[in-house]
Amino acid sequence: MNARIPHILYPAYEAQLARSLRGKPSPKHIAIMADGNRRWARENGFTDVSHGHRVGATKIAELCRWCDELGIETVTIYLLSTENLKRSAEELELLCSIIGDVAEEIAKDSADFRLRTVGHLDLLPQDLRERLRVNEERTADHHGVRVNVAVGYGGRQEIVDAVKDLVEELAEQGVNAQDMSERITAEALGNHMYTSGQADPDLVIRTSGEQRLSGFLLWQSAYSEIWFTDTYWPAFRRVDFLRALRSYSARHRRFGL
């Protein structure tokens, strides 16, 4: 569709899309796999792929503002996976610096966002953990869109951590090993996920053309609608976001029934 719509007509097309969503089902929680930063940089002629990360970072607060405008209550953004921690020391240092900057931008935004970090934070460098903690505390009394930033996140690791936390909790309550199996339920485990206390995502969006979850919110996305786009994250526009919402509004959610 991008090739058929002249750039000059996009504002009108975007307004038309926004109008078409009025009165339609809308997600309350959207999860974003912001993928394709490095590929965007290479395809746009940048020899330093870090430029893709920087441009992609500026898109995050913009996306949060779109959610605010459209009444979306929660957005979860996948910024750094446990696998990403295996990248070169130079790139990892850059990513951690950018993620810290993103957290600060979200925290100081006039939209009153509420920041929460989700992931296995012990895997992160100390300075990044501290920046995330400070900015999360800074927004604790805010009332805007809840913004979860998934950092040092792995879906399998989250489930492992939830099981460990639940078992430790049951042990502290004096539940013996023989009775523990009966107390380990889906509901009990859900209460120990990183996103405990929040609704599961209604819609998962992945940019860059990859069509897989790559371990993102494995537990929470069991019944989420999923929307893929070939657009790289730095090039993701509000019109692309509205297209995702239009697709969501046309789906009939069955929740496995």
NORBEL-V710416 format. One line per field, one symbol per residue. ss: DSSP state (2 for helix, 1 for strand, 0 for the rest). A space follows every 10 residues. Layout:
ss = ???
This chain:
ss = 0222002222 2222222222 0000000011 1110002222 2220000002 2222222222 2222222220 0001111111 1002220022 2222222222 2222222200 0001111100 2220022222 2222222200 0000011111 1110222222 2222222222 2200002222 2220022222 0000000000 0011110000 0000000000 0000111100 0022200222 2222222220 0000000
